Amino acid sequence: MGLEEEIEAIEDEIAETPYNKSTEAHIGRLKAKLAEKKEKLEQQSGSGGGGGYAVEKTGDATVALVGFPSVGKSTLLNALTNAESEVGSYEFTTLDVNPGMLQYRGANIQLMDVPGLIEGAAHGRGGGQEVLSVVRTADLVLFVLSVFEIDQYDRLAEELYNNKIRLDTEPPSISVTKRHTGGLKVTTAKGVDLDEATIKEVCREYGYVNADITIQQNLDIDELVDALMDNRVYLPSAVAVNKADLIEPDYLDTVNANLRERGVDPDDAVFISAEEEKGLDALKEKIFDSLGLIRIYMDKPGRGVDYDEPLVITEEENTVEDVLDTLGGDFDERFRFGRVSGESAKHDEQQVGRTHELADEDVLRIVARK
């Protein structure tokens, strides 16, 4: 039996096994085996998500425009940036990854229009693995949906999930420390539903025989497998609904209902017309906010505050230490203290150290040793 047949057999057994406490450990073991065999199949086919199109990442952040063929991604990219993507009415209009640069609020945001995804992309159909490998390197996934085909979201999300891309969630809080003896010792926080037997069965499938396993949050079997595989990518996402200018007002309720059905709040989605260039300002703002970018205006000795070209960092890496890392050179070694004015400061020119957390549009002066 080949790997594909083994995978299909495991999937069938999972589907046919009723889920309850008595079968939980068995299902956990099957899901762990399934993930391993899928990984092995991808490696054998040479499409495990590590290859793909060679697209150089530039700018302060990267956004992957994900959508089915002919939803208007190329037109949208051209409207938002200075890119010139080939646009046509036929299927697979974008034949290669086409990057462009969105300049917004002082940040340079690289947008990548990837070829339209099709069902089965995660398993290699239509060059889908190469496309998905590009998406994995992005900082934000922007779903571009036709207002008439909101259900495309389901298939796109499934393809991303099958390629180890987890959207709008954080990595599970799990630690596994190997030991030489003593078997598996499981410690769980209050509220964790998975029982100890299930956790041990899954861990054994990944070769853990002697280890301390600590789980800090409630999670399901799939999330446990994700944590142990340790090759998942966790990305934020946003939704742009294109061709909104073509719908009648009484159809809007249907569109909103379709979005809610997929867990998307219509108020969070951005309705646009790439062709008519409507709603693009709102989309730019959504992209900027979803990336969690922070602009820091550097006060440069002898030149004053540079408001034209801010240093752009993220909300997750927003300390003075992070600024020093971004600046590079010998700033880290020469750093004495910083002076900050803005939202994060208690007063103008507050003296701060490396661990001070900065806010958007703070002014920062680095005081360094000569």
Backbone hydrogen bonds, N-H to C=O, Kabsch-Sander energy under -0.5 kcal/mol:
donor,donor_aa,acceptor,acceptor_aa,energy
6,E,2,G,-2.3
7,I,3,L,-2.7
8,E,4,E,-2.2
9,A,5,E,-2.3
10,I,6,E,-2.2
11,E,7,I,-2.6
12,D,8,E,-2.3
13,E,9,A,-2.1
14,I,10,I,-2.5
15,A,11,E,-2.3
16,E,12,D,-2.0
17,T,13,E,-1.0
17,T,14,I,-0.6
20,N,18,P,-0.6
23,T,20,N,-0.9
24,E,20,N,-1.2
27,I,23,T,-2.6
28,G,24,E,-2.5
29,R,25,A,-2.2
30,L,26,H,-2.1
31,K,27,I,-2.7
32,A,28,G,-2.0
33,K,29,R,-2.2
34,L,30,L,-2.7
35,A,31,K,-2.3
36,E,32,A,-1.9
37,K,33,K,-2.5
38,K,34,L,-2.3
39,E,35,A,-2.0
40,K,36,E,-2.3
41,L,37,K,-2.4
42,E,38,K,-2.2
43,Q,39,E,-2.1
44,Q,40,K,-2.2
45,S,41,L,-1.9
46,G,42,E,-0.6
46,G,43,Q,-0.6
47,S,42,E,-2.4
53,Y,130,E,-0.7
55,V,53,Y,-1.1
56,E,54,A,-0.5
60,D,108,N,-3.4
61,A,108,N,-0.9
63,V,110,Q,-3.2
64,A,140,L,-2.6
65,L,63,V,-0.6
65,L,112,M,-2.8
66,V,64,A,-0.7
66,V,142,L,-2.7
71,V,68,F,-1.1
76,L,72,G,-2.2
77,L,73,K,-2.9
78,N,74,S,-2.3
79,A,75,T,-1.7
80,L,76,L,-2.0
81,T,77,L,-2.1
95,L,93,T,-0.8
98,N,113,D,-2.1
100,G,111,L,-2.3
102,L,100,G,-0.6
102,L,109,I,-3.4
103,Q,101,M,-0.6
104,Y,102,L,-0.7
104,Y,107,A,-2.4
107,A,104,Y,-2.3
109,I,102,L,-3.3
109,I,107,A,-0.7
110,Q,61,A,-2.8
110,Q,108,N,-0.6
111,L,100,G,-3.3
112,M,63,V,-3.0
113,D,98,N,-2.2
113,D,111,L,-0.6
114,V,65,L,-1.2
114,V,112,M,-1.0
117,L,67,G,-1.6
121,A,118,I,-1.6
123,H,120,G,-1.2
124,G,121,A,-2.1
125,R,120,G,-2.0
127,G,124,G,-1.3
128,G,125,R,-1.9
130,E,127,G,-0.5
131,V,127,G,-1.7
132,L,128,G,-3.0
133,S,129,Q,-2.0
134,V,130,E,-1.1
134,V,131,V,-0.7
135,V,131,V,-1.6
136,R,132,L,-2.0
137,T,133,S,-0.6
137,T,134,V,-1.1
138,A,135,V,-1.7
139,D,62,T,-2.9
140,L,62,T,-1.1
141,V,236,P,-2.1
142,L,64,A,-2.9
142,L,140,L,-0.6
143,F,141,V,-0.7
143,F,238,A,-2.8
144,V,66,V,-2.9
145,L,143,F,-0.6
145,L,240,A,-2.7
147,V,242,N,-2.0
149,E,146,S,-1.9
152,Q,149,E,-1.8
153,Y,150,I,-2.1
154,D,151,D,-1.0
155,R,151,D,-0.8
156,L,152,Q,-2.4
157,A,153,Y,-2.8
158,E,154,D,-2.0
159,E,155,R,-2.1
160,L,156,L,-2.2
161,Y,157,A,-2.4
162,N,158,E,-2.7
163,N,159,E,-0.8
163,N,160,L,-0.6
164,K,161,Y,-1.8
165,I,160,L,-2.5
166,R,164,K,-0.6
166,R,233,V,-3.5
167,L,165,I,-0.5
168,D,235,L,-2.5
174,I,172,P,-1.4
175,S,214,T,-2.3
177,T,212,D,-2.6
178,K,176,V,-0.6
179,R,210,N,-2.6
185,K,183,G,-0.5
185,K,211,A,-2.8
186,V,184,L,-0.5
187,T,213,I,-3.1
189,A,215,I,-2.2
192,V,189,A,-1.5
193,D,191,G,-0.6
199,I,195,D,-2.0
200,K,196,E,-2.4
201,E,197,A,-2.3
202,V,198,T,-2.4
203,C,199,I,-2.3
204,R,200,K,-2.5
205,E,201,E,-1.4
206,Y,202,V,-0.7
206,Y,203,C,-1.0
207,G,204,R,-2.1
208,Y,203,C,-2.0
209,V,207,G,-0.6
211,A,183,G,-1.8
212,D,177,T,-2.8
213,I,185,K,-3.2
213,I,211,A,-0.6
214,T,175,S,-2.7
214,T,212,D,-0.5
215,I,187,T,-2.6
216,Q,173,S,-2.6
216,Q,214,T,-0.5
224,L,220,D,-1.9
225,V,221,I,-2.6
226,D,222,D,-2.4
227,A,223,E,-2.1
228,L,224,L,-2.0
229,M,225,V,-2.6
230,D,226,D,-2.0
233,V,164,K,-2.7
235,L,166,R,-2.5
235,L,233,V,-0.6
238,A,141,V,-2.1
240,A,143,F,-3.2
241,V,270,V,-2.8
242,N,145,L,-3.3
242,N,240,A,-0.8
244,A,272,I,-2.4
246,L,243,K,-1.8
247,I,244,A,-1.0
251,Y,248,E,-2.1
252,L,248,E,-0.5
252,L,249,P,-1.2
255,V,251,Y,-1.9
256,N,252,L,-2.7
257,A,253,D,-2.2
258,N,254,T,-2.3
259,L,255,V,-2.0
260,R,256,N,-2.4
261,E,257,A,-2.0
262,R,258,N,-0.6
262,R,259,L,-1.3
263,G,260,R,-2.1
264,V,259,L,-2.5
265,D,263,G,-0.6
268,D,265,D,-2.0
269,A,265,D,-1.4
270,V,239,V,-2.4
271,F,269,A,-0.6
272,I,241,V,-2.8
272,I,270,V,-0.5
273,S,278,K,-2.2
277,E,273,S,-1.1
278,K,273,S,-2.0
283,L,279,G,-1.6
284,K,280,L,-2.6
285,E,281,D,-2.1
286,K,282,A,-2.1
287,I,283,L,-2.6
288,F,284,K,-2.4
289,D,285,E,-2.5
290,S,286,K,-2.6
291,L,287,I,-1.7
292,G,288,F,-0.6
292,G,289,D,-0.9
293,L,288,F,-1.2
294,I,313,I,-3.1
296,I,294,I,-0.5
296,I,311,L,-3.0
297,Y,295,R,-0.5
297,Y,362,D,-2.7
298,M,296,I,-0.7
299,D,364,L,-3.0
300,K,298,M,-0.9
300,K,304,G,-2.4
303,R,300,K,-2.3
304,G,300,K,-1.8
306,D,298,M,-2.3
307,Y,305,V,-1.1
311,L,296,I,-3.0
312,V,310,P,-0.5
313,I,294,I,-2.6
313,I,311,L,-0.5
314,T,317,E,-0.7
315,E,292,G,-2.2
320,V,356,H,-1.5
321,E,354,R,-2.4
323,V,319,T,-1.7
324,L,320,V,-2.3
325,D,321,E,-2.1
326,T,322,D,-2.1
327,L,323,V,-2.6
328,G,324,L,-2.0
331,F,328,G,-1.3
334,R,330,D,-2.1
335,F,331,F,-1.3
336,R,367,V,-2.4
337,F,367,V,-1.6
338,G,352,V,-2.7
339,R,365,R,-2.2
340,V,350,Q,-2.5
341,S,363,V,-2.2
345,A,342,G,-1.3
350,Q,340,V,-2.3
350,Q,347,H,-1.2
352,V,338,G,-2.8
356,H,353,G,-1.1
358,L,318,N,-3.4
358,L,356,H,-0.5
361,E,295,R,-2.8
362,D,295,R,-0.6
362,D,359,A,-1.8
363,V,341,S,-3.2
364,L,297,Y,-2.3
364,L,362,D,-0.5
365,R,339,R,-2.3
367,V,337,F,-2.7
367,V,365,R,-0.6
368,A,366,I,-0.7
369,R,334,R,-3.3
